[in-house]
Amino acid sequence: MSEPRYTIAEPLRLKLRDMVARFDGGGAPPPAMQQGREYISRRLHFLHLCKTTSEFAKGTTATLNVWEDGTPPNETQTSGFTIENVVNKYATIAANKFVSVARHGNGYWYVIAAECS
């Protein structure tokens, strides 16, 4: 018995082809994924726990450390990955504070929650 075949509309097929090519090194991956295939395979999520390294002012962007290694609620170390150009629309966040960031449909990462000072 042969496998079923599906027809994919040409625009979607081309989009899927381009996405696969980016993940296979055939094009530039999104900025947050420029740290290699390991990031893509281990960290392809839409929500991350991060930590600030310096004060993160409202209305600016920053590079944050992804802080997901360890057993919750005792994450004790950075994962070694960062997310660049995270947007802060809310309030100034002090250094060394945990933040949750989510990837928006526009491709940018935004702060959605932050540890209180």
N, C-alpha and C positions, 0 to 999 in steps of 0.2 A: 504494500500500500504506500503510495507516494504521499509526501508532506503536502498539506494544502498550500496553495499559492495565493497571495494577497496582492491586490493592485493598490499602489500608493500614488496619489496625485503628484504630478511632476514638481510643483513648487515645494511640497512637503518632502519629497524624495531628495531634492537638491539641498534643502535645509538640513535634513538628517545626514546626508553625505558630508556636508561642510562641518557639522558638529563632530562627527566621528573623526574626520581628518584633523581637527584641532586637538582632540584628545590623543590621537596617535602621532602627534608631532608634525602634522602637515600644515600647521598654521599657528598663529599666536594664540595661546589660551587666554582667557580672561585674566585681568591683573591679579586677582586673588589666587589664581591657580598657577602662577609662574614658577612655583617652587618644585615642579616636576610631577611625574605620574603618580608618585606615592601620595601627594596631596590630593590628586583627583580621585584616586581609588579609596583613600581612607577618609577624606574630608569633604566629599561632595554632599554637603548638607546645606540647608537654608537658614540654620540658626546655630550660632556658636557662642560659647562662653569665652570671653576674652578678659584681658587685664590691661589697664593703662600703664604706661611707663613714665608719663609726665602728665601735667595738667592738660586736659582736653577741653578747650573752650567751645562754648556754644557757637554754632555757625561756621565751624571749621572742619577740616578732615584730619585724620591721624592714622598712623599705622599701629595696629594693636596685636599683641601676642595672643594666639589661640591657647587657651589654658584648660585643656580637657583631659590631661593624663592624671591618673589616680582614681580612686573609687569615691563617687559622690557620697556625702557632701564634702569630702576631704581632698579635693583636687589640690595637689601640692606642688605641681610644677608645670611649666609651659610645655606644650607639645613640640616646640621647635618650629612651628609654623606661624606666619603672620598674615594679617589681612590688611592690605593697603587701602588708603583713601576711604576710610570709614567716615560717614557723615554724622555729625552731631547737631541735631535740630532743637535740643531741649534745654540743657543747662550745662554750665561748666562742671566738669567731673575732675576730682582731685587725682593726683598720681597714685598708682598702686591700688586702684579700685577695680572690682569686677564689673563687667558690663556684658549684657547680652546684645548681640547684633544679629540682624536678619537681612537676608538678601531680598531686595525689592525686585519687582518685575522689570524695572529699568536697568538692572544689572549692577546697581550700586548697593553697598552694605550700609545700613543705618543702625544707630544705637536705638534700642527699643526699651532698655531698662538699665539702670546703673545702681551700684552699691551706694548707699548714703554716706555722706562724709562723717 
